[in-house]
């Protein structure tokens, strides 16, 4: 019986053809389709976008510090948050940071710049510009869009804040950064105004009250002087006492003269004249004493009223001096605690684009997908091995 002759020439031809295929084709045939779909294809798409489509972005960077003249003392804003472990400088700087990220900053920017036009320049790719295809045209959407282009941070070791603003033109990024810092300075000035009002308001009110009290006391004293016709009742009383003393001295001299005359010439007609003079002086003394006290219009009650009015004025004058000293001290403290936003480094005009980081972005996507694929491969392999076992 004749055995069939097997012809292996076809197998040889197939192997020969396989060997003649290009190396790259043989390499890709060995790569699983899942790897091509999960890792290679997305990476190629990302590379096409970043290398051929993504628009260049320019970053303007500025550094600033928010501080007061007396940094050893907490500022008015810093006192409120010291309990949570933040220093005064950090607190004041964070207030400016929050403003830069806020809707208020956008409102201020719109008064100076066409923000929509800056973020959506012609020729910019749809995934970078504002609005992106899935974003709206509302103010809130514009605010969220702006936050993509603005970053601000704080370095606690130096106390410096760094502002970075990206845009599709160098001039636009610099203009936005300048405008945001201008808004931060306005915020700091508003904080100063509020702090000054709070610290000085009470002192100014005390000065005004003291001035009013002094004016009222002076008016009462002047009214009394005009009514009584006395500039200084105390001085008038002293003068009256001196007059009474002089009159009493004169009477004493006259009595001594009369006594001597009566002993030498008891019948002298001069005795009657001396008696008349003594009586006249005694009546004058009585009249002057009546002016001092005893009568309704005497100096005693007037002096009491005057002294009370003068004491009132003296107290009011001292109170005014004390209030003014307190106002000066409050104003000095307020000035020493005033905040200042100082631009350590002004916003620069960039010459080279800083974003996107094309190669870094491509490698990051590739590495992330590779890790994801490897993890999924190991999980699936483990499940298959478990099921087979």
Helices and strands as residue ranges (DSSP letters): H 9-20, H 23-30, H 33-35, I 36-40, H 41-48, I 49-53, E 58-68, H 76-81, G 82-84, H 88-101, H 103-110, H 115-119, H 139-149, E 150-155, E 160-167, H 170-228, H 233-264, H 270-292, H 299-336, E 339-345, H 358-388
